[in-house]
Amino acid sequence: MNNNRFLQFFRKSSSDRLELLAMLGFLALCLAFFSVVAPRFLSPGIFRSMAYQLPELGLLTLAMFVPIISGGLNLAVTYSANICGLAAAFLVKGFLMSAGWASVPAALVVGLGVGAGVGVLVGAMVAYVGAHPILVTLGAMIFLRGLGELLTRGGDISGMPEAFNFIGHGSILGIPVPMLIFLGAAGILLYIMQYTKEGFSIYMSGSNPEAAKYSGINVNKTLMLVYGLSGAISGLAGILMLARFNSVRVGHGDSYLLITVLACFLAGANPFGGFGRVLPLVVGLMSLQVVASGMNLLGASQHLSTAIWGGFLLLVMVLRSPFLNKN
């Protein structure tokens, strides 16, 4: 029995290392290609620009990653981010415009709290009502969009205090603050998913819910945790978008939705749940950003970049099809 467990652990660890190496190889290949076809690509300004652009998509992808590992999906990540940004903006504009730096932690608490609250409600419906995650999160997406349009009357809220400008556009030791926020969130999520019993429960619930129940895992509680965590990360993305653009409106970032799913699957997350790691996901996101920035530098259409991303996903699915068929 112990030998079997050791072999399973060894195979799983080897698979994780292989996935990470594959993503690092893909990133190196993208960097090498664009450094040849676009000589200006390796300039510090291009990398700095990528470091400012990646975090929004990165946080939304982390918010999508956790439900996918649990065997579900969260189609409401972008509109959750919008609502969280709106809630924070309402608070700051109404009560904290003269508070300076104190407005930032207050906005962060409100954004994370609203996001987590929305996520827990979604998780409760998935867990206790038994509705499919796609249907529940689709309904949540439509509801949040309508609520946001009602509150803003189709407009936006802008004009945040100067402190938000540093969060969205500042840097520390030459590293853009948005990138530090994204890397910090990714590090915390990596710890939760790989080194805590909650993370183990999420993987088990996604891999085999019935076996997880027999193992003493409260699957319903785990699902609420999954969507609560997803909502909180979406809230962080909403605060970052508010700081980056000095405004918030319903619908901002909705083009990211399918790309977040693409990034998760590209980095090895199993569409049926139970498998996927944070570190390959972060490297995969960097690769997608390199492709987007490289194509933009070449003057190519953004739609062509999207088509190339989709082509990568199809190729990965073909290459991994034997493994998927075994599950």
C-alpha positions, 0 to 999 in steps of 0.5 A, a space after each residue: 500500500 505504501 509503495 503504491 502511494 509512493 509511486 502515485 506521488 512520484 508520478 504526480 510530481 514528475 507530471 507537475 515538473 514536466 508541465 512546468 518545463 513545457 510551459 517554460 520551454 514554450 515561453 522561451 520559444 516565444 521570446 526567441 521567435 519575437 526577438 528575431 522577427 521584431 528586434 525591438 522586442 527585447 527592449 526594457 520598455 516592452 517588458 515594462 509594458 507587458 508587466 503592466 498589462 498582464 496582471 488584470 488578465 492574470 488575476 481573472 485567470 487565477 479566479 477562473 483556475 480554482 473553480 476549474 480545479 474543482 470540476 466547475 467553472 465561473 463565468 461571472 469572474 469579469 462581472 464580479 470584478 466590475 461589481 467589486 470595483 463599483 462598490 469600492 468606487 462608490 465608497 471612495 467617491 462618497 466618503 473617502 475622497 480626502 482620506 488619501 492613502 487610507 482610501 486604498 485599504 478601505 477599497 480593498 476590504 470592500 472589493 474583496 468582501 463583495 467578491 467573496 460574498 458573491 462567490 459564496 452565494 454562487 458556491 452555495 447554489 452549486 453545492 446545496 441546490 445542485 445546479 450546474 456551475 455553468 448555469 449558476 455562474 451564467 445567471 450570476 453573470 447576467 444578474 451582476 451585469 444588470 445590477 451594474 448597469 442599473 447602478 451606473 445607468 450605463 456610465 462609469 465612475 471615475 476620479 479616484 484619489 492620487 493614491 490609486 494612481 500609484 497602485 495602478 501605475 507605480 513601481 517598487 524597485 523598478 517592478 510595476 506595482 500591478 505585477 507585484 500584486 499579481 505575483 503576490 496573489 499567485 504565491 498565496 494561491 499556490 500555497 493554499 492549493 499545494 500546502 493546505 488541507 483546503 487545497 487538498 480538498 479542492 483537488 479531491 473534490 474535483 478529481 472524484 467527489 464521491 471518493 472525497 465524501 467517503 474520505 471525510 471531506 465536506 464537499 459542499 463546504 469545499 465548493 463554497 470555499 472554491 467560489 468564495 476564493 474565486 470571487 475574492 480574487 475577482 474583487 482584487 482584479 476589480 480594484 486593480 482595474 479601478 486603479 489602472 484606469 482611474 474609472 470603473 464601468 460594467 463590461 470592462 474586461 469581458 473580453 478576457 473571459 474566454 482567454 482565462 479559460 484558454 490560459 487554464 487549459 493551456 497550462 495543464 488544468 484538466 477540464 474535468 477537474 482535479 489536476 492543474 498547478 498555479 506555477 505553470 499557469 503563471 508561466 503560461 500567462 506570461 507566454 500569452 502576453 509575450 505573444 500578444 505584445 509581439 504581435 502588436 509590435 509587428 502591427 498585427 491585428 489583435 484578432 489575429 493574436 486571439 486566433 493564435 491563442 485559440 490555435 495553441 489551445 487546440 494543439 495542446 488539446 490534441 497533444 494531451 488527448 491520450 491523457 484526457 481519454 484515460 481520465 
